[in-house]
């Protein structure tokens, strides 16, 4: 049975035990927070999971999410666990690259920061947002978007009834409201102010690609399955292209999971805080397990329980 490591985009909700588990397992989490604070130019060391601080701070949340993923990756490797395939949802790609040895911890976080800075500065004259919509078909959601205007896109498909939309904030809000009124059992804004995975980000993606060519990015030792087209990514050239496309191109987590299952992956480790990918996986067909952080001690000891 093959194994896959999955890397979430950013935390939307903590389980509450993440730091305690990592401390128990002697992880690098707190040391990595110190390094990340220096690179990010933000004090991340006062992170407190009980207060859920940073959940409403987009950049800080991205940084802490990256630190969690890298700390879990280090733990798995230290205990001689390995993966056959990697994949990262949205900005989870940076932690996937770290897991594959393509970037150092520092370079990965520098990329997170640069992508965010380019986005904020390039879009500062506009207001954008994202929303999750669960419970409608793609056709139903597309019809709502057509009625709303020209400035909203479906940017991620998590399942046959689960989507993320992005675009101009006023129209995203309207589309989310209409989706709820037409039967979606969840439809709400996310704490994201950049229109990731849309054509609004095209110029930013080009600038980011130029930036990446001047940084130390190597081949990945483990194949990474693209969330854009589900292709296998290993080379430095493919990685740079994927990182740039990740900003301005629609992604599909549902098809990515189906690809990994087709490749023979039966056990996934969600390398991150929370259990968002575990929750998404409950609505994806196939014979597989997704292990979230609460099960990390058992996973490390090879007693895999979902």
C-alpha positions, 0 to 999 in steps of 0.5 A: 500500500502506497503512502501520500503526504498531504499539505493543507493551504492554511488553518481555518480551525484548530483541533486544539491539541496540535502544539501539545502533540508536537511538544510530546513528540519533540518536534522542531515547531517552536524552533521553526517559529523563531526562524520563521519570525525572522524571515516573515518580519512578524513575531510568530513566537507568541502563537497561542492555539487556545486563542486561535490567534492569527486565524484572522491574519492572512499572512501570519496564518500562512506562515504558521501553517507552513511551520506546522507542516514542516515540523510534522514532515521533520517528525515523520522523517526522523522516525523513518517514515516516507511518502510515495507521493506528495501534494499541497492544496494551494499554498500547501505546495511550499511545504510539499516542496520542503518535504521533497527536499526541493527547498530549504525551510528558509527558502520555502518561507521566503517564497510564501512571503514574496507571493503574499507581498506581490499579491498585496502590493499588486492588488492594493487598489481593489477589494477581493475575497474568497468563499466556500460553498458546500451543497450545490452542484457545479452547474447550480453554482455556475448559474448563480455566478452568471447572475451575480456578475463577471467578477467571480470564479470557481477556483477550487473543486473539493468534491462534487458538491464542494467549491471555493469561489474568488473574485471581487469581494462585493460579488463574492458576497452576493454569490455566497448569499444566493448560494445559501438561499438556493440550498447550499448548507454552507456558504461563507466568506474565508479570511482571504483577501487575495483572489488566488487561482484567478486571472486577476493574479496573472501579472503577479504570477509572472513577477513571482516566476521571475523571482523564483528563477533567482532562488535555490529550488532543486528537483524534488526527491518525491513526486508531487501531484499537481493540483492544477492538472494532476501531472507528476512534478519532480524537476526544478523547471516543473516546480518553478512553473507550478509555483507561478501557475498556482497563483493564477490558475484554477485548482482541483483538489477532488481530481488530485485525490482521485489521481493519488488513489488511482496511483495506489495510495491507501494511506494519507498523512495530513501534514498540518494543523487542523483536519480540513483535508480529512474532512474533505476526504470523507466525501471522496469515493475510494478505499483510503484513510486520511490520518490527521494530527490527532493520530500522529503519535499512533501513525509514527508508531506504525499503528495507523488509525483513521 
